[in-house]
Amino acid sequence: MLIRILVTALFSVLSSVSFAQIQAIQGFVLDKQTGKPIPSASVLLKSSDNKIQAFERTDTKGFFSFKSKGVDSKIFLEINHLGYKKYRNELNEVKENLHIELETNVTLLDSILVKSKPAIQQHGDTLVYNVGSFANGMDRSIGDVLKKMPGIEVSDNGSIKYQGQAISNLYIDSDDLLDDRYAIGTKTIPHKMVEDVQVLRNHEPLKVLKDKRLSDAVALNLVIKEESKLKMTGEIKIGAGLPKLYDAEVNSILLNKKFKLLNVLQGNNIGKDLAGDFVGFNRASILAKLGKTPINNLLSLGTVGAPPLGKTNYFFNNHGSINANNLVNLKDDWQLKSNIQLLLGNDRNHFEGEDIYLTESEKFILQEIQDRKSEDFITSFRFTATKNTANQYISNNLNLEYSWESSRANIYSNHAGNKGILDEKIKGFSNQLFYVPKTNSDHIIQLDWYLDYGNKPQTLRLSPGVFADKLNNGIDYDLSKQFVEVPTLYTRATLGYRIPTTRIRQNYQMGAVLDKQRFNSSIIRESFGILHPISGDSLKNNMDWKRYNISVEAQYDWSKNRFSMQLNLPLELQITRYADPIFNINKKQENLLLMPSLNSKLLISDEDELNLTLQRSKSFGNIDNVYRGIVLRNYRSLSNNIANLAEHENRSASLDYKFARTKKMLFMNAGLSYTQIISSNMVSNQISDNSSTTQLVDRENQVQTFSSNIGLDKFIFKWASSLKLNAQWSVSDYNQLFNQELLSYKQYNYSIRTNIESKVYKSINLSYHGSLSWSQNKQENSDGDLDQNSFGLSQTIGLPLYFNSIYLRMNARHLYNKQDGFDDINYLFLDAFARYRIKKWNSDLELSLTNLANIKTFDTYMINANMQSHNQYQLRGRMAVLKYIFNFK
């Protein structure tokens, strides 16, 4: 109740700011013959040139209401409703108690053409956005339009959220063509093909489970226009530029009821990362998950991450990819789908880094300069057969994955040089069979079987050899060669029985899991051209790992009026065995785990809801936590473990409030969360003047995090403007074990993001995207000398202009960073873009100018506990690309 009062008060304040000194235009629309109210009539305020100034729909009582600062002598009130004659009358003054009677208009028509429709409509749990109400001549893809729709957020990588919640699926005319790798779709599908965007709240993808279980998932459905379903469409893009640049793409799109295909062939060297199209936003990304406990990236060439810039500025690439997505709907509700992705290319980068580790008595500086080149090849084949009806659901999904990457680097660290080579390869497959039939008693049976196998062998070569004091008795040698692989077999089978016919809906499930891995590693040294295994068992691993899970789970759903609740009670017996004869390890651990969770929802109104989630879980570490032999992770890092199997207890609670006023195109959300993680061990970092060593040791560690967020999204139809605001705050308590000293920290993070798209005058628009971030890192029980603060600002101002067939845009991006102990960082990037529409040829001509200021290097700062990082990256400099785009139909 308190939250509802606070949100209502906030909404009232916002309304008072936006509509100060506003008068009401309101009244009733009635049937002239019967005197009964007419619901769902379209009521519009129009200017003398017939432009819509405001829009409303009558409610069930025929009532409508507008807010106005006063009525111009040339403002018209227009009312439309199917079956009645149009009403149009000039308003010379503000009126509050209008009673407008509509005359019936009975006309037999062969067909009806609806020329206008509301921008947003609500039908139960479905919200419908009319694409034409938000698109303009500056937009090309449906992704461009989604960014302007109130309540919907599209991130730079293409992931989509609705009121702060990530969507579970992106459907195209109710078919899930792209799975959760949908970024290629929102970038490629023209917005002119899409009639509406439907937001499906409380979404249930299985028809047999519709209204049989509670769901808080949110999905999007793109409703394709009928005329766009008739034949295949697509684009051919050919671009060239300076210095020695190319960008090419061919795509084909067919989206009808029986066949759907979206195939894209593309290549470029302008900094577009095509691997981003392979990313799954909800489930595991391609090649990122091999089993339940994946160990994929133990070895690396460097220690520096990517800069906070678009990849176009720093990604020196030459890549080509195929992204083929095809779906066919057969008889008897069967659906076949294939998703084939392939990427081949190379890239390079240059960066310089400096990590400073601080204690009250010491200071360690680790420097790094690296020139890296890599070649990579990625393939993924996914084949799916599905039958989704009200009586049963059958699905089988087969994935085949293969990739390799070879990277070479020249590395300079603290005045010492190395040449590094990292070769890695992934191969694996997975298959999931899911069968959900309905019984004669309207109960539900669920059968799920999942199997996957994968391996990622990695080999790291460093010359001259490193860590001579630990790996070769202090004698210099020519080359270090580290090999690691962790082949993984994972299978899971579950059987469930759901009883949805009682007041408290019940679901019972039993399952079994096998997770099997083997950790193999060794270090070899080379001297005078001869390879020698380095003596000492401490440098090898041959660990066998098996984990068995047997579980039962009871789930109860209950709902009454506006309140619903779901209680999950999973009970799991977990048996873990791991053995390594090299270290005489042979251990077995049994654990009985009860991990309850409670989700509840209160519908405060038709558009407002309050969600509470409580959860307690317990988990145990994986093979990565118990291997004993030393692994050379990179040129300056060694790691191993001396602790027992890690135990993690997680307690969390979250409270979320969602507020919407669909007719006013206003959406808000707010949330509070608390998480406590208690671990039985922690990472010990040992830093010297030229190297680092990490070990997992037995020592309890506790991390607590409080966080909150609030978001506001408003579309102002009259000004064709959208405003998106988001603010976040968090505080964390955690510990670091550094050079045998336990350091306690408290970190505060604050951030504010805003996006504004506004129409300034006719065809002139203004866009602003900004973010502010503050970070405070405080060491507990100290004199404050090691406390660190940082401030960051990123803002982009764009000036789009559109008239006739010409679209122009100038962008200025400003980045500012301030951190204790370093000089301020200040950058201004300028970009320009122009497009000319050649209607006669159904083509576009585009010119892109990037980094007009020709900035060649970029610096960043970062703080983390007692570490400060200063990194410098090489940028691509000024670029110009001219592109010709032909649209075929």
KEKE-409256 format. One record per residue (C-alpha): residue in three letters; x, y, z. Coordinates in steps of 0.2 Angstrom, whole numbers, plus 5000, padded with zeros to 4 digits. Layout:
BEGIN
ALAXYZ
...
***
This chain:
BEGIN
MET500050005000
LEU501450125005
ILE502350094988
ARG500750124979
ILE500450294988
LEU502250344984
VAL502150294966
THR500450384964
ALA501250544973
LEU502750534961
PHE501550524946
SER500550664952
VAL502150774954
LEU502650724936
SER500950764930
SER500950934939
VAL502650984931
SER502150924914
PHE500351004914
ALA500551154925
GLN499051274923
ILE498151144912
GLN496251144909
ALA495150994905
ILE494250964889
GLN493050824893
GLY491350754890
PHE490350604885
VAL489950524868
LEU488250454866
ASP487150364854
LYS485950494847
GLN484450374845
THR484650274862
GLY485650394873
LYS486750254878
PRO488650284880
ILE489850234865
PRO491450154872
SER493050144862
ALA492650294851
SER494250384844
VAL494250564850
LEU495550674843
LEU496150854844
LYS496750914827
SER497551074821
SER496951174806
ASP498151074795
ASN497450914801
LYS498850864812
ILE498450764828
GLN498750864844
ALA498050734856
PHE497250564856
GLU496050474868
ARG494750334868
THR493150334877
ASP492950224892
THR491450104895
LYS490450254900
GLY490850344884
PHE491850474894
PHE493450554887
SER494650684894
PHE496050794887
LYS497250914896
SER497551074887
LYS498451244891
GLY497051334882
VAL496151304865
ASP496751394849
SER495351464838
LYS495851334825
ILE495851174835
PHE494551044830
LEU493750904840
GLU493550744829
ILE492650584835
ASN492650424825
HIS491750254828
LEU491350114816
GLY489450124813
TYR489250304817
LYS489450464806
LYS491150554809
TYR490950704821
ARG492050854818
ASN491851024826
GLU492951174830
LEU493351214848
ASN493351404852
GLU493551384871
VAL493951254884
LYS492451154888
GLU492251024902
ASN490450944901
LEU490250904883
HIS488850784878
ILE489150734860
GLU487850624851
LEU488350524836
GLU487150474822
THR487150294816
ASN487850264799
VAL487250094792
THR488250054776
LEU488549884768
LEU490349884763
ASP491349754753
SER492849794763
ILE493449914776
LEU495050004776
VAL495650074793
LYS496750224789
SER497250264807
LYS497350164823
PRO497850204841
ALA499750204845
ILE499550084859
GLN498149964863
GLN497949854878
HIS497049684876
GLY497149594893
ASP498949544895
THR499449594878
LEU500049774874
VAL499949814855
TYR501149954848
ASN500650024831
VAL502350034822
GLY501750174810
SER501450284825
PHE503250284831
ALA504250264814
ASN504850404803
GLY505850424787
MET507450414798
ASP507150234803
ARG507650074793
SER507449924804
ILE506149874817
GLY507549884829
ASP507650074826
VAL505850094830
LEU505849984845
LYS507050104854
LYS505750234853
MET504250134860
PRO503850184878
GLY504250044890
ILE505449954878
GLU507249964880
VAL508549904867
SER510349894872
ASP511949924861
ASN512149734859
GLY510349714853
SER509549634869
ILE507749694873
LYS506949734889
TYR505149784894
GLN504949884910
GLY506649824915
GLN506349644912
ALA507249544898
ILE506149464885
SER506049274884
ASN505749264866
LEU505549374850
TYR504249294839
ILE503849334821
ASP502049314817
SER501949194832
ASP503449084826
ASP505049084835
LEU506249084820
LEU507849154829
ASP507749074846
ASP508549194858
ARG509849254846
TYR508649384839
ALA509849534836
ILE510049484818
GLY508249504816
THR507949674824
LYS509449744813
THR508849664797
ILE506949664796
PRO506349824789
HIS505049914800
LYS503949944785
MET503549754785
VAL502949764803
GLU501149814807
ASP501149794826
VAL502349754840
GLN501449644853
VAL502149634871
LEU501549474878
ARG501549484897
ASN501349334908
HIS501849234893
GLU501649044892
PRO502548974876
LEU501748804878
LYS499948794873
VAL499648644883
LEU500148734898
LYS499148894894
ASP498248954910
LYS498948794919
ARG500448874928
LEU500949054933
SER502149144922
ASP503049314924
ALA503949294907
VAL503849434894
ALA503949404875
LEU503849514860
ASN502849464844
LEU503149554827
VAL501549564817
ILE501949564799
LYS500849654787
GLU499849554775
GLU500549634759
SER502349594766
LYS501949404767
LEU501649384748
LYS503449364742
MET505249364746
THR506149534750
GLY507849584754
GLU509349694752
ILE511049704743
LYS512249814751
ILE513949864744
GLY515149984752
ALA516850044750
GLY517950174759
LEU519550244765
PRO520750184772
LYS520550024762
LEU518849984769
TYR517349874763
ASP515649824770
ALA514549714760
GLU512949614764
VAL511549514756
ASN509949464765
SER508349384760
ILE506749384770
LEU505149284768
LEU503849294782
ASN502249204778
LYS501149084787
LYS501948924780
PHE503748974777
LYS504949094786
LEU506749134782
LEU507949264787
ASN509649234778
VAL511149354779
LEU512849344771
GLN513949484776
GLY515749534777
ASN516749694783
ASN518349764789
ILE517549924797
GLY517449864815
LYS515749774814
ASP515849624826
LEU514849494817
ALA515049374831
GLY513849474841
ASP512449404830
PHE512849234837
VAL512449284855
GLY511049214865
PHE510349334877
ASN509449214889
ARG510149044887
ALA511948994884
SER512849084870
ILE513648974856
LEU515048874863
ALA514948964880
LYS514148814890
LEU514848644890
GLY513948554904
LYS513248624920
THR515048674926
PRO515948734910
ILE517848764911
ASN518248854895
ASN519448994896
LEU520848954909
LEU522249024898
SER522449194890
LEU523749304881
GLY523449464891
THR522549534906
VAL521649694898
GLY519849704894
ALA518949804880
PRO518649994881
PRO516950074884
LEU516750114866
GLY515850054851
LYS516849914842
THR516850024826
ASN518150134835
TYR519450004841
PHE519049834832
PHE520249804818
ASN519449654809
ASN519149564793
HIS517749454795
GLY516349364785
SER514849264791
ILE513349164786
ASN511749174796
ALA510449064789
ASN508749044798
ASN507348944790
LEU505748884797
VAL504248784789
ASN502548744796
LEU501948574791
LYS500248484793
ASP499648424809
ASP500448574818
TRP502248514815
GLN503648644813
LEU505348614807
LYS506748744810
SER508648764806
ASN509848894812
ILE511548884804
GLN512949014808
LEU514649024802
LEU516049154804
LEU517849164797
GLY519049304799
ASN520449384808
ASP520749534820
ARG522049634828
ASN522349754842
HIS523649854852
PHE523449904870
GLU524449964885
GLY523949924903
GLU524549974920
ASP523949884936
ILE524349964952
TYR524049864968
LEU524049964985
THR524249915003
GLU524650035018
SER526449985017
GLU526749934998
LYS526449974980
PHE526549854966
ILE526549914948
LEU526249784934
GLN526449854916
GLU525949774900
ILE526049824881
GLN525349704868
ASP525149684850
ARG523949544846
LYS523349454830
SER522049314829
GLU521249204817
ASP519549124821
PHE518249004814
ILE516548974822
THR515148864816
SER513448814824
PHE512048704817
ARG510448694827
PHE508948584821
THR507248594829
ALA505648494827
THR504148554837
LYS502348514838
ASN501448644850
THR499548614852
ALA498248624866
ASN498448444869
GLN500248414868
TYR501948484866
ILE503448394857
SER505148464854
ASN506848404849
ASN508248514847
LEU509948464841
ASN511548574842
LEU513248544834
GLU514648664837
TYR516448684832
SER517648824832
TRP519548864833
GLU520549014837
SER522349054835
SER523149214843
ARG524849284842
ALA525549424852
ASN527049524856
ILE527049564875
TYR528049684885
SER527849684903
ASN528949784916
HIS530349794903
ALA530349614899
GLY529749544882
ASN528849384877
LYS528049314861
GLY526449224865
ILE525449094855
LEU523749034861
ASP522848894851
GLU521148834856
LYS519748734849
ILE517948694854
LYS516948544848
GLY515348484855
PHE513548434853
SER511948444863
ASN510148374861
GLN508648404871
LEU506948304870
PHE505448384878
TYR503748304878
VAL502248374887
PRO500548284884
LYS498848314892
THR497948164900
ASN496048134899
SER495848204917
ASP496648364911
HIS498248334920
ILE499948364912
ILE501448244911
GLN503148324907
LEU504648224901
ASP506348314898
TRP507948244893
TYR509548344889
LEU511248284884
ASP512848374879
TYR514648344877
GLY516048464873
ASN517848494875
LYS519048654873
PRO520848604873
GLN522048754875
THR523848774872
LEU524848924877
ARG526648954871
LEU527749094878
SER529549124873
PRO530749154881
GLY530149044896
VAL529249124911
PHE529349104929
ALA531149024928
ASP531249034947
LYS529748914949
LEU529748814933
ASN531648784930
ASN532648814946
GLY533048994942
ILE533848954925
ASP533249044910
TYR532548944896
ASP531848964879
LEU529948924879
SER528548884891
LYS527148774884
GLN525548754895
PHE524148634889
VAL522448614897
GLU520848524892
VAL519248484902
PRO518148364892
THR516348374899
LEU514848254898
TYR513248314905
THR511548234905
ARG509948274914
ALA508248184914
THR506648244923
LEU504948174924
GLY503448284930
TYR501648274934
ARG500548434935
ILE498848444942
PRO498148614936
THR496248574940
THR496248604959
ARG496148774968
ILE498048754972
ARG498848704956
GLN500148574959
ASN501748514950
TYR502848364956
GLN504448324947
MET505848204949
GLY507548204940
ALA509348144939
VAL510948224933
LEU512648164928
ASP514048294926
LYS515748204922
GLN517348304918
ARG519248264917
PHE520548404921
ASN522148374911
SER523548494911
SER525448494909
ILE526848614907
ILE528348584895
ARG529948684893
GLU531048704878
SER532948734879
PHE534048734864
GLY532648674853
ILE532248514864
LEU530648494873
HIS530748434891
PRO529248394903
ILE529648504918
SER529948394933
GLY528848394948
ASP527048334950
SER526448504956
LEU526448564938
LYS525248424931
ASN523448384933
ASN522448224929
MET520848244939
ASP519348144936
TRP517648224942
LYS515948154943
ARG514348234951
TYR512748144953
ASN511148234957
ILE509448154962
SER508048274965
VAL506248294969
GLU505248454968
ALA503548514973
GLN502848674966
TYR501248754971
ASP500248894962
TRP498848984970
SER497949144964
LYS496349234970
ASN495649394963
ARG497249504960
PHE498449404971
SER499549254965
MET500949154973
GLN502049014968
LEU503048914981
ASN504448794975
LEU505148664986
PRO506648564978
LEU507548434988
GLU509148374980
LEU510348234985
GLN512048284977
ILE513548164977
THR515248234971
ARG516748124968
TYR518448184962
ALA520148104962
ASP521948134956
PRO523248004958
ILE524648134956
PHE524148214972
ASN523448054980
ILE521748134981
ASN520148034981
LYS518648124989
LYS516848094990
GLN515548214997
GLU513648194999
ASN512548345002
LEU510648355005
LEU510048524999
LEU508348605001
MET508248764991
PRO506548844993
SER505948994983
LEU504349104984
ASN503649214971
SER502149324973
LYS501249454963
LEU499949584968
LEU498949664954
ILE498649834962
SER497649894946
ASP497449834929
GLU499149904924
ASP500049914941
GLU500849764949
LEU501949724964
ASN503149574964
LEU504049494979
THR505349364977
LEU506249264991
GLN507549134988
ARG508749024997
SER509948914988
LYS511548814991
SER512848764978
PHE514548684978
GLY516148724968
ASN516648634952
ILE518248554946
ASP519048724944
ASN519048744963
VAL519948584967
TYR521348554955
ARG523048554964
GLY524348564950
ILE524948734945
VAL524248814929
LEU525148944919
ARG523649054915
ASN524549194906
TYR526349264905
ARG526249334923
SER524949224932
LEU525049054940
SER523548974949
ASN523148824959
ASN522048774973
ILE522448714991
ALA520648724997
ASN519248594999
LEU517648594988
ALA516948764989
GLU515248784997
HIS514148934993
GLU512548985002
ASN511449114993
ARG510049215001
SER509149344991
ALA507549454991
SER506849574979
LEU505349684978
ASP504849764961
TYR503449884956
LYS502849904939
PHE501750054935
ALA500950094918
ARG499750214910
THR499550144893
LYS498350284886
LYS499550414892
MET501050314886
LEU501950324903
PHE502850174910
MET503750164927
ASN504650024936
ALA505650024953
GLY506549884962
LEU507449844978
SER508549694981
TYR509649614994
THR510849474991
GLN512049385004
ILE513249254998
ILE514249155011
SER515749055004
SER516848925013
ASN518348985004
MET519149134995
VAL520449184982
SER522149224989
ASN523149344978
GLN525049354979
ILE525849494969
SER527649534967
ASP528549664956
ASN528349564940
SER527049424943
SER525449364951
THR524949204959
THR523149154964
GLN522549014975
LEU520948954982
VAL521148935001
ASP519948875015
ARG519349035023
GLU517549095025
ASN517049245014
GLN515449345015
VAL514749465002
GLN513249575004
THR512449684991
PHE511049804992
SER510349874976
SER508949984970
ASN508350044953
ILE507050154946
GLY506550184928
LEU505350304919
ASP504850294900
LYS503650424893
PHE503150454875
ILE502350624871
PHE501350604855
LYS501050784852
TRP502950824850
ALA503350644844
SER504650634858
SER505150494869
LEU506050514886
LYS506850364895
LEU507650384912
ASN508450254923
ALA509350264940
GLN510350134949
TRP511150124966
SER512149984975
VAL513249954989
SER514249794992
ASP515349725007
TYR516649605002
ASN518449545007
GLN520049524998
LEU521549415003
PHE523049504996
ASN524849455000
GLN524249355016
GLU523249515022
LEU521349515024
LEU520649675017
SER518849725020
TYR517949845007
LYS516349935005
GLN515949984987
TYR514650114982
ASN514050124964
TYR512850254957
SER512250274939
ILE510950374929
ARG510550344911
THR509450454900
ASN508850434882
ILE507850574873
GLU507150574856
SER506250734851
LYS505550824836
VAL506251004836
TYR505451074821
LYS504550984806
SER505950874799
ILE507250914812
ASN507550804827
LEU508650804842
SER509250644851
TYR510250634867
HIS510950484876
GLY511850504892
SER512550414907
LEU513350464923
SER514250344935
TRP515050364952
SER516050234961
GLN516750244979
ASN517850104986
LYS518150115004
GLN519350005014
GLU518549965031
ASN519549985048
SER520950095039
ASP521450285040
GLY520650315023
ASP522250325013
LEU521750185001
ASP519950244998
GLN519650274980
ASN518350374970
SER517950384952
PHE516750484941
GLY516250444923
LEU515150544910
SER514650474893
GLN513450574882
THR512950574864
ILE512050714855
GLY511350684838
LEU510450804826
PRO509450704813
LEU508650794799
TYR507450724786
PHE506650804772
ASN506050724755
SER507250584751
ILE508750654761
TYR509250604779
LEU510650684788
ARG511350654805
MET512750734815
ASN513350644831
ALA514450704845
ARG515050594859
HIS515850664874
LEU516750544887
TYR517450614903
ASN518250514917
LYS518950574934
GLN519850464946
ASP520950494961
GLY522850494957
PHE522650514938
ASP522450654926
ASP520650684920
ILE520150594903
ASN519150704891
TYR518650644873
LEU517550714860
PHE517150594845
LEU516250664830
ASP515250564817
ALA514250604802
PHE512950504791
ALA511950544776
ARG510650444766
TYR509850484749
ARG508350384744
ILE508250344725
LYS506450304724
LYS506550264705
TRP507850124708
ASN507150074725
SER508850104732
ASP509850204745
LEU511450294744
GLU512350304761
LEU513950394767
SER514650364784
LEU516050474792
THR516750404808
ASN517950484821
LEU518150644811
ALA519250714825
ASN520450564820
ILE520750514838
LYS522050374838
THR522250324856
PHE520950304870
ASP521350294889
THR520250214903
TYR520350204922
MET519550074933
ILE519650044952
ASN519249874961
ALA519649854979
ASN521549894981
MET521849894962
GLN521950034950
SER522050004932
HIS522550124918
ASN522350054900
GLN522750134883
TYR521950074867
GLN522450104849
LEU520950164839
ARG520550154820
GLY520550344817
ARG519550434804
MET518550324792
ALA517350354777
VAL516250224769
LEU515050254754
LYS513750114752
TYR512450074739
ILE510949984745
PHE509649904733
ASN508049834740
PHE507249694730
LYS505449634731
***
